[in-house]
Amino acid sequence: MKIKRSATAHWVGSGKEGQGNLSTPSKVLENTRYGFQSRFADGPGTNPEELLGAAHAGCFSMKLAFNLQGAGFTAESIQTTSTVILEAGTITTVDIDTEVKAKGLDDAKLQELAADAKANCPVSKLFNANMTLKAVLL
């Protein structure tokens, strides 16, 4: 199965003083503001690293849910945070923190299934960075 998804960025001005907006056909993002302040300070809007973190957390959680299902477990909940760290113009580290609740699941099996999700979710495969994983069984 081939899936195609897209997003559009529009930018006006210089890198530091300019600003842009991001949109997706689904309208989840619709002229969502981004710029220097939202990326390198705490200004309003989003930024590429935040969006990568959201995409990664969602992809990892879904891959882990499929891994659990394949091992005979059903997730009651999976809560994942993916923190994308940008240093000197390079994404150097991605930290994954996930908490999982599933009946009958033990910690050893969680660690195995979470490690597979880290290695094999499609968004993980995009990163050329050190990737850490902390998986907690609830």
C-alpha angles and dihedrals in degrees: 000000000000118000123192122192129168144189132193129222123195118190132185126186137003124332095259103032099029128087139201146189135227128215137180129198089240088060091232083124113033116172088328109182123241134164147129094304095050091046105040102022135021100278126140119281136041134284138211094259093052090049091048089051091051092047091048095047090051095045094046092048092050092047090049090050089053090047091051091048091050089053092050100261132116119212113236085188141349117191113185133179119190113194114197114201119204117194126174092345096310133098098236104169140021116193118199118198116180135173118198133191118190129147114251095009117133127202096252092055091045091053091051095048094043092050089053091049090050091052098040113033105111094238092052088056090059095061121090093192143097105280123200128192131202113179120184125191112218 
